[in-house]
Amino acid sequence: MPPTSPNSVPRDFNASNPSVAFSDQWTNPIDVFSVLLILGGDVVGRALAQLAGSSVTPVAFSFGWVAYAVTAVVSTIGENKLMPLPDCACKIINGRTGYVRDNSSWVIGRIMRDYESWMDDRNKDGPIHRRLKRMIDERWKSDQEEAEANEPGAGARVKKPAQVGLCVSVYKAGNANPGYPGRDWVYYLGLATSIVQLGIGAIPCGVYGDWGILLVTGSGIALSFAVGALPQWKREKWACRRNTDKTVILTRGNGSQHAIVIIGNNVGLDFEDLATGPVTADISASLSTRVFLIFLATLWILLLITAAGLRHNAWFLLAVGGLGIIQNIIAAGVRRSPKSFGIPLTPEGVLGETKVMPTLFVVEDAYPRVGRSMLKTFFPGPLRPDEKEKWERYERRANDLDRSGVGGGQ
């Protein structure tokens, strides 16, 4: 057998094949859209949780909707709920009994997560910011003096603390509006995004006569709004009693910088109910909700198959999906105030000292039983004799106020 020539190559050798394939893919990447449509379902779910409540929930058509639709069916059948679990752990403390609950409500989780952005109505020179600054400066000065007393010159090396003591902000609840989705810029951004998406989808229809992109875009937007319009969202999101006079405390727990006291004022939501929310409340997804979600999930899958059949002008469809996922990400992660969840809160005051126990004493002086309600959360261990004696005096005072009909929160 003659030896193979080192210069010989296969007859089908063609170094331009990869470049041709890359060029075809980037010219018309329709297959990529079909793959992207099943990714990112968790982002869609969070965006829906943020904006749901009314019959119009403007979460734009985007990548991830097919995955979310299937996940929603599994959730309603297996867990009997649509709302996701909160993404910020916190505790709710009854301001009278001291009973502590772990939070399972998306709304309370977002109120706690975003607290530092709305606590002074976004005023960096508000009373809470000023109180925190004063507490930090006092602690820093005390640490410097202590270090200087132990070693001359050491005070200059003491770094300014980032967190000190406990800052307790007090709010009075306004008239709650369950079902209010927060018609702020985030809400209207979703509506504007859908309109722009329709405009993008109409371009190949008007220029090339390709109405397929417009059909897929319009169908996706219609299905997106249909999922958000389900009444189950409102039932789960605000699963609690109304018009309560309870006083509750929201906090991330021992070691946190902030505690939020909310006085029900006979018009607020019952935060203890809300904290248990869709996990224990009797608001299971109805049979009609499950059937409708199965129907919508089927339509989403059919839309995915239809989109995979498009062979031209794929970049317009990718632009539609890309614009939608940007809106979804913004809606899912943006910081919002309690008013955007239908829970208006009016600030009443702020209390705080450089150490936690003195802060609880100050709170108890102003709001009987409220300071004591936080005691076990921030001091789970045994108290010093003088602290124990002082809390016993506070307890006797609170009992006297109850007998006289001037008791604290419930």
Secondary structure as UniProt FT lines:
FT   TURN            6..7
FT   TURN            11..12
FT   TURN            15..16
FT   HELIX           17..27
FT   HELIX           30..36
FT   TURN            37..38
FT   HELIX           41..51
FT   TURN            63..64
FT   HELIX           65..78
FT   STRAND          91..94
FT   TURN            95..97
FT   STRAND          100..102
FT   HELIX           106..113
FT   HELIX           115..118
FT   TURN            119..122
FT   TURN            124..125
FT   HELIX           127..150
FT   TURN            152..153
FT   HELIX           154..157
FT   STRAND          166..173
FT   TURN            178..179
FT   HELIX           185..208
FT   HELIX           212..228
FT   HELIX           232..237
FT   STRAND          247..251
FT   TURN            254..255
FT   STRAND          258..263
FT   TURN            265..267
FT   HELIX           271..280
FT   HELIX           287..308
FT   HELIX           314..333
FT   HELIX           338..341
FT   STRAND          345..353
FT   HELIX           356..366
FT   TURN            368..369
FT   HELIX           370..373
FT   HELIX           375..378
FT   HELIX           385..403
FT   TURN            404..405
//
